[in-house]
């Protein structure tokens, strides 16, 4: 049985603590800011209440190694923020959140929650380091690992910081054997699958993308002679207006609008012109919209003529 539900419009009753098993919480607005460690614990309490629907002192003890009394103080401090829809369950000895609960510190972040699952899947983050300290059962479609030599990456990063020209042994798609190239990297770019160095290429006299995983034997040769501002394709942004495929049924179009966050008829995605090809390919917009059945194509590029004028070679066959 759940009892003693918090009602923020009513004062605490006299003669008994307002929050069972929680010490009196200090006024959260008394100080201009909280210590980072306290902020982390309060955020953890809020995350558990929102995503899991419950929290108790043991959760904080296990996650942060604090004492039971400190855990009580932290819960009390959070409850002093008066979030609606929180009640204390005496039988379970924990605080529970009902459907009226609303976070008091920050809006819930689905991108962080789902992004952490992806990091766990990739082996980058242990489940114990996620927002909740645990993850639900999940699976992700596998993607091939694109290895990058850490020493090569370190050299690219150093060249970006120091504005240096570097010589690398690079395996391109057009040559059977790797060749020496002198490049001036100024940024990193991800195409959805691989990491590139965006760099000025001395051989072609153009700014190009170089797959970092294809580089080896990196060495500094000179100071860079061009600036990032000279890379117009990098600095220019292109607006992609996408909408559900016009041949979809009303139900299918509604589903696609939900999938892509389309409010109204269309939505706009901004991309650097240098990454335009990669963005169109990932969205399935690098071919004619009739090349696939509407339920497979799903979306169309509303301003295709405008985008095609910026990069006509993207649609060449």
Secondary structure in CASP SS format (residue, H / E / C, confidence):
PFRMAT SS
TARGET T0000
AUTHOR 0000-0000-0000
METHOD secondary structure of the structure
MODEL  1
X C 1.00
X C 1.00
X E 1.00
X C 1.00
X C 1.00
X C 1.00
X C 1.00
X C 1.00
X C 1.00
X C 1.00
X C 1.00
X C 1.00
X C 1.00
X C 1.00
X C 1.00
X C 1.00
X C 1.00
X C 1.00
X C 1.00
X C 1.00
X C 1.00
X C 1.00
X C 1.00
X C 1.00
X C 1.00
X C 1.00
X C 1.00
X C 1.00
X C 1.00
X C 1.00
X C 1.00
X C 1.00
X C 1.00
X C 1.00
X C 1.00
X H 1.00
X H 1.00
X H 1.00
X H 1.00
X H 1.00
X H 1.00
X H 1.00
X H 1.00
X H 1.00
X H 1.00
X H 1.00
X H 1.00
X H 1.00
X H 1.00
X H 1.00
X H 1.00
X H 1.00
X C 1.00
X E 1.00
X E 1.00
X C 1.00
X H 1.00
X H 1.00
X H 1.00
X H 1.00
X H 1.00
X H 1.00
X H 1.00
X H 1.00
X C 1.00
X C 1.00
X C 1.00
X H 1.00
X H 1.00
X H 1.00
X H 1.00
X H 1.00
X H 1.00
X H 1.00
X H 1.00
X H 1.00
X H 1.00
X H 1.00
X H 1.00
X C 1.00
X C 1.00
X C 1.00
X C 1.00
X C 1.00
X C 1.00
X E 1.00
X E 1.00
X E 1.00
X E 1.00
X C 1.00
X C 1.00
X C 1.00
X C 1.00
X E 1.00
X E 1.00
X E 1.00
X E 1.00
X C 1.00
X C 1.00
X C 1.00
X C 1.00
X C 1.00
X C 1.00
X C 1.00
X C 1.00
X C 1.00
X C 1.00
X C 1.00
X C 1.00
X H 1.00
X H 1.00
X H 1.00
X H 1.00
X H 1.00
X H 1.00
X H 1.00
X H 1.00
X H 1.00
X H 1.00
X H 1.00
X H 1.00
X C 1.00
X C 1.00
X C 1.00
X C 1.00
X C 1.00
X H 1.00
X H 1.00
X H 1.00
X C 1.00
X C 1.00
X C 1.00
X C 1.00
X C 1.00
X C 1.00
X C 1.00
X C 1.00
X C 1.00
X C 1.00
X C 1.00
X C 1.00
X C 1.00
X C 1.00
X C 1.00
X C 1.00
X C 1.00
X C 1.00
X C 1.00
X C 1.00
X H 1.00
X H 1.00
X H 1.00
X H 1.00
X H 1.00
X H 1.00
X H 1.00
X H 1.00
X H 1.00
X H 1.00
X H 1.00
X H 1.00
X H 1.00
X C 1.00
X E 1.00
X E 1.00
X E 1.00
X E 1.00
X E 1.00
X E 1.00
X E 1.00
X C 1.00
X C 1.00
X C 1.00
X C 1.00
X C 1.00
X C 1.00
X C 1.00
X C 1.00
X E 1.00
X E 1.00
X E 1.00
X E 1.00
X E 1.00
X E 1.00
X E 1.00
X E 1.00
X E 1.00
X E 1.00
X E 1.00
X E 1.00
X C 1.00
X C 1.00
X C 1.00
X C 1.00
X E 1.00
X E 1.00
X E 1.00
X E 1.00
X E 1.00
X E 1.00
X E 1.00
X C 1.00
X C 1.00
X C 1.00
X C 1.00
X E 1.00
X E 1.00
X E 1.00
X E 1.00
X E 1.00
X E 1.00
X H 1.00
X H 1.00
X H 1.00
X E 1.00
X E 1.00
X E 1.00
X E 1.00
X E 1.00
X E 1.00
X E 1.00
X E 1.00
X E 1.00
X C 1.00
X C 1.00
X C 1.00
X C 1.00
X H 1.00
X H 1.00
X H 1.00
X C 1.00
X H 1.00
X H 1.00
X H 1.00
X H 1.00
X C 1.00
X E 1.00
X E 1.00
X E 1.00
X E 1.00
X E 1.00
X E 1.00
X E 1.00
X E 1.00
X C 1.00
X C 1.00
X C 1.00
X C 1.00
X C 1.00
X H 1.00
X H 1.00
X H 1.00
X H 1.00
X H 1.00
X H 1.00
X H 1.00
X H 1.00
X H 1.00
X H 1.00
X H 1.00
X C 1.00
X C 1.00
X C 1.00
X C 1.00
X C 1.00
X C 1.00
X E 1.00
X E 1.00
X E 1.00
X E 1.00
X E 1.00
X E 1.00
X H 1.00
X H 1.00
X H 1.00
X H 1.00
X H 1.00
X H 1.00
X H 1.00
X H 1.00
X H 1.00
X H 1.00
X C 1.00
X C 1.00
X C 1.00
X C 1.00
X C 1.00
X C 1.00
X C 1.00
X C 1.00
X C 1.00
X C 1.00
X C 1.00
X H 1.00
X H 1.00
X H 1.00
X H 1.00
X C 1.00
X E 1.00
X E 1.00
X E 1.00
X C 1.00
X C 1.00
X H 1.00
X H 1.00
X H 1.00
X H 1.00
X H 1.00
X H 1.00
X H 1.00
X C 1.00
X H 1.00
X H 1.00
X H 1.00
X H 1.00
X C 1.00
X C 1.00
END
